[in-house]
Amino acid sequence: MTAGTGKSTIRRGTNLPRVGDFNESVILDAIRRHSAGLSRVELAHATGLSAQTVSNITRRLLDQGVARESGKRSTGSGKPRTLLEIVPASRYAVGVHLDPAVITCVLVDLLGTVVAQRSEGTPSGGDTDGVVADMAASVAAIVAESGADRDRILGLGIAAPGPIDAAAGWVVDPPELRGWGRYPLRDKLSEATGFPALLDKDVTAAVVAERWTGAANDSRNLLFFYLGTGSGMGLVVEDTVLRGVSGNAGEVGGLGAACSTRTLVEEAIALGVLGAEYTVTNPADAQRGLERLAALAADGERQADGIIERLAIRIGRGVCAAATLLDVDTVVFGGPTWQLLADRLLATIEPMVARSPFVRATHPTTVVSTTLGEKVAAVGAASLVLDRALSAQPRSLLLG
């Protein structure tokens, strides 16, 4: 959306001289959100910064190679205005998603576009250091494959199932990852790759991906429902990602919307929809069983469809409650398991959200599937790095 023509998601800046870094991020974020480019005049109008401040900051961005002049735009009278746009290859970030079933590594550019990726099944057995070594090898491989200048890689983000100790960078006995216990994943992977790293929950990473480069980058208030080996919600309120006291916000058990591939497959086996050959011994087994369950439902098998319908109702109720509580305008669904069930689940969930009396009475709520596919959490992990390094962080304005 062009600045000044409607609801804007651009942050307002401040002309205080001591907060140049914040203002630079405001300008960079504004340019990034407008694929057609913005002029310096439009940037001043959109951000509330003075023309001189905008001029000084854009000059620095041009000198750093992060932005470039991309053409002219005629405004009717006067000379055409010069447009500015992001240079995607000026910076990169690595993302690693640790899921109990699959480990996905991606390299993204400054706009969040995936330029290289690799996925492998998650090893069982609890050899955590061995898994980290494999992750580091995958990271090295995608960096080499991409041809990206290592000096332009800002860092590495890790998305992992909760619970986590965000401050220490530990995963804390995550479900379905036997033998991990309390493990310093952030520091171990940073040491193995040579990149500075940060760790966040997979659901939080997913919502950051949508905010940075996905289906909801124009929304300031959104909810991401993640369905993978487990489930959870990522939350954004007034363009701020909600993480909670310990970084573990987003658990949905209290809303009745918690689910795992294991429980779905075990229900199908108990009802006789799936045979004993689908008995779950590890997350990869659960994924295989779910694929068969989805295929049966698509073929019209009544009990298989009933299992998925009951799941849809549970998720729908939880999402409606959270969307009402937080007053969001966008709900995005995604994750590795979501891709298998998306059409069937949305057929039930979307009308439930539309009928929600508290939301519908005041504003529409957009309900969509992620555009980032199964790798949304890995893209989100990389987006954590971009967001931390380049987005305007209001906490940076705090004194003391």
Phi, psi and omega in degrees: 000130181291141182304134174087002183252007181166199181300129183248145176258007184280136176290152174272141181267187176220144182268009175299132186294339187275359186241043180302321180298319178297313181295324177298320178293323177300313180296314181299318180296320179296317179295318183298324184282355182237097186297335180279353180092157178229146175274168178296324178296316179294323178296318179297318181293318185288324187262345183080007178275156179291157179300323180292318178298315179299317180298315180296317183291315181296328176296318178296317180297322177293318180296326180280350181078009180281327178236163178212157174280133192239008181140192183237154174228125179277135179250012178105289178250152181081176183283151180300148180268141179279130181267150177242142176220163178286146171263102188303320185277009180284334179214155179223166172213149178258141176233136177233125177250117175266104174248148180302337181261326186211145175250125183241132177240137178224155168241127181240155176270189187295339177267003179085008179283132180286123179253345175199148181205160178202138178229142177215151177298143180285122180295145173261169177112346173082016176279079188296317179296325176294321177296318178298319178299320177295319177301313182298322178296320178294320178298313179300322182293316183288328176295315179295318181298322184286332186076011181292143175291120183303328181293344179266000179273118186288331182161191185231131176251145180238128173252127184222155175293146178281170000282155176232161167253094188297319183295318182275341182081030183253145160272147188236090177047058183294140178302146177070002175242079185293139175089357182279325178054225174260110188231130183281068188298318182301308184288325179296315182287328175297315179296321184287332183258337185084006178256142170299143187226157171221157186233137176213166176293151181299323181291325177291317177301319182297318181289329175294322177300315180295322180291326184275315190216002188261212187285346187238030184285356174258004182258138176264348183223104185215162180231133176246120175263120185257128177233106178227227173299326171235195182221162179179179180233137168258142190229136173231126177234124182050047175067018179241127179285129180269123182244339182083180185298318186250004182086013185247022175299151174113000176289136189246009180300321180293343178264003181073015185251007181290143181201155172220157177299325180300312183294324178295315181292319179295324175296318180296322178292317180298328180272357180082008179289321176245148180277173183296341179294348178262010178306133187273121173246343178203168182301329178294322175299316181298320179296318179297318179295321180293322177300319178292319178300316179297320180294319178297317179297319179296331179275001176094011178293119192297312182293323177297316179295325179296322177299315182289324177297317179296322175298315181300319180294318178298313179296315181301316179297316179296318180294317179299318179297314181292319180296323177290315181300317186266349179059051181274159177252355183219134174236123180244139177244144178186186182118164185303319181282329182304322184300329180288330190242005193306306185298317182293318180291317181297328180301330178266318188288317184302314176296327178297317178293318181297329181273354183300114189295328184285326179278312186299329185293336187243329181197155175286155177238118179283132179238119184217161168272151178302148174269000186261358174068203184294339184269017185303320181289325177292317175298322177297321178299317176293323180294333174303319180293313179299317182295317181293321186277329194236342181276155176292121180252107182303331181295342179290347180274350183291139180272154175105000000 
